[in-house]
Amino acid sequence: MADAAPAPVMKREDVAGRSSRRLAFPSSRRLLAHALFQRVFAEGREAPGRFLVVWVSRSPDAGRRLGVVATKRTFHDAVDRNRAKRLIRESFRRIQHDFTDEPWELVVLARRRILEVKQPQVQDELSKLCARQGILRGSR
């Protein structure tokens, strides 16, 4: 058995049949500090949707980062909060290469209705709200 050759390692992109673009969502692309969230809420423009509310701040010192909010007041169970955040992060991860190159910071607040839909619907709404804010390519 020791003589058997190991199976070839396939990249995630090869398995999914996608292009060679990286679809990772590293911590450098996330808003983590409370002060950064507060700055986006204070300075950003709001765009409400059915499942999400999006705030976008375009200050010159902004990076291209995402912050996700799912409150205990809206989602009483941790399982529901985590699912809502997972849906938003996955949706962002899939469309992250469609965003403009200018600096922006994005905060997405989950609404209770997000638990009633599947990930593609969340992705569609996130795309529409970001296009409305002018941070997707071709949305201006």
Legacy VTK file of the C-alpha trace (Angstrom):
# vtk DataFile Version 3.0
C-alpha trace
ASCII
DATASET POLYDATA
POINTS 140 float
0.000 0.000 0.000
2.894 2.391 0.622
3.786 2.284 -3.102
0.460 3.745 -4.238
0.745 7.218 -5.719
-1.255 9.913 -3.939
-4.329 11.246 -5.650
-3.720 14.493 -7.555
-4.597 17.582 -5.549
-7.231 19.704 -7.249
-7.740 23.378 -6.646
-11.157 24.475 -5.493
-11.599 26.367 -8.742
-10.905 23.194 -10.739
-13.573 21.273 -8.853
-16.185 23.991 -9.162
-15.409 24.602 -12.833
-14.722 28.283 -12.238
-11.982 30.590 -13.381
-8.702 30.825 -11.531
-9.812 33.826 -9.413
-9.437 33.342 -5.688
-12.736 33.216 -3.830
-11.307 33.330 -0.318
-12.589 35.798 2.261
-9.569 36.535 4.496
-9.756 38.472 7.768
-8.012 41.419 6.073
-11.265 41.930 4.097
-13.452 42.012 7.249
-14.479 44.846 9.523
-13.808 43.599 13.035
-13.486 46.618 15.361
-16.555 48.230 16.913
-15.232 51.710 16.072
-15.054 50.835 12.364
-18.685 49.673 12.375
-19.741 52.882 14.132
-17.866 54.985 11.558
-19.651 53.249 8.670
-23.041 53.688 10.367
-22.317 57.389 11.002
-20.736 58.317 7.653
-22.230 55.743 5.299
-25.287 55.763 3.067
-28.063 53.294 3.849
-29.854 51.062 1.321
-32.663 48.889 2.740
-33.754 45.653 1.118
-36.107 42.798 1.880
-33.591 40.549 3.636
-30.697 42.974 4.244
-29.841 46.570 5.009
-26.547 47.837 3.570
-24.431 50.812 4.646
-21.501 51.958 2.495
-18.804 54.407 3.559
-16.380 55.754 0.963
-13.840 57.618 3.059
-10.342 57.896 1.537
-8.800 55.847 4.369
-11.317 53.015 3.915
-10.225 49.608 2.757
-12.415 47.265 0.734
-13.914 45.489 3.739
-17.165 43.888 4.863
-18.798 43.886 8.281
-21.759 41.622 9.064
-24.369 42.312 11.756
-26.993 39.860 13.025
-28.380 41.107 16.336
-29.722 39.106 19.270
-32.802 41.287 19.201
-33.623 40.069 15.690
-32.269 36.520 15.966
-32.806 35.123 19.457
-31.036 31.826 18.799
-27.310 31.687 18.073
-27.988 29.103 15.364
-30.122 31.628 13.475
-27.591 34.452 13.917
-24.805 32.248 12.617
-26.847 31.092 9.614
-27.707 34.682 8.699
-24.055 35.728 8.904
-22.947 32.676 6.909
-25.427 33.479 4.131
-24.170 37.061 3.914
-20.481 36.127 3.973
-20.936 33.462 1.302
-22.892 35.881 -0.901
-20.170 38.506 -0.542
-17.440 35.948 -1.214
-19.067 34.973 -4.501
-19.465 38.538 -5.799
-16.335 40.121 -4.292
-14.569 40.358 -7.672
-17.430 42.434 -9.107
-16.778 45.381 -6.784
-15.086 48.600 -7.863
-11.438 49.224 -7.024
-12.135 52.475 -5.172
-11.973 52.393 -1.342
-15.197 51.510 0.478
-16.356 49.818 3.634
-19.595 47.859 3.684
-21.755 46.871 6.659
-24.621 44.440 6.057
-27.394 44.027 8.626
-29.438 40.832 8.413
-33.206 41.019 8.687
-35.294 38.174 10.113
-36.638 37.218 6.659
-33.169 36.094 5.555
-33.822 32.748 7.271
-36.689 32.041 4.869
-34.575 32.152 1.692
-31.650 30.328 0.122
-28.187 31.732 -0.534
-28.727 32.670 -4.227
-31.590 34.999 -3.258
-29.415 36.657 -0.616
-26.643 37.034 -3.204
-29.040 38.647 -5.701
-30.274 41.133 -3.112
-26.751 41.968 -1.933
-25.718 42.587 -5.556
-28.704 44.863 -6.172
-28.149 46.871 -2.987
-24.428 47.277 -3.689
-25.201 48.340 -7.271
-27.666 50.894 -5.904
-24.825 52.227 -3.721
-22.527 52.397 -6.761
-19.812 50.035 -5.546
-20.311 47.296 -8.169
-18.603 47.610 -11.548
-20.920 48.974 -14.194
-23.475 50.209 -11.658
-22.953 53.926 -12.185
LINES 1 141
140 0 1 2 3 4 5 6 7 8 9 10 11 12 13 14 15 16 17 18 19 20 21 22 23 24 25 26 27 28 29 30 31 32 33 34 35 36 37 38 39 40 41 42 43 44 45 46 47 48 49 50 51 52 53 54 55 56 57 58 59 60 61 62 63 64 65 66 67 68 69 70 71 72 73 74 75 76 77 78 79 80 81 82 83 84 85 86 87 88 89 90 91 92 93 94 95 96 97 98 99 100 101 102 103 104 105 106 107 108 109 110 111 112 113 114 115 116 117 118 119 120 121 122 123 124 125 126 127 128 129 130 131 132 133 134 135 136 137 138 139
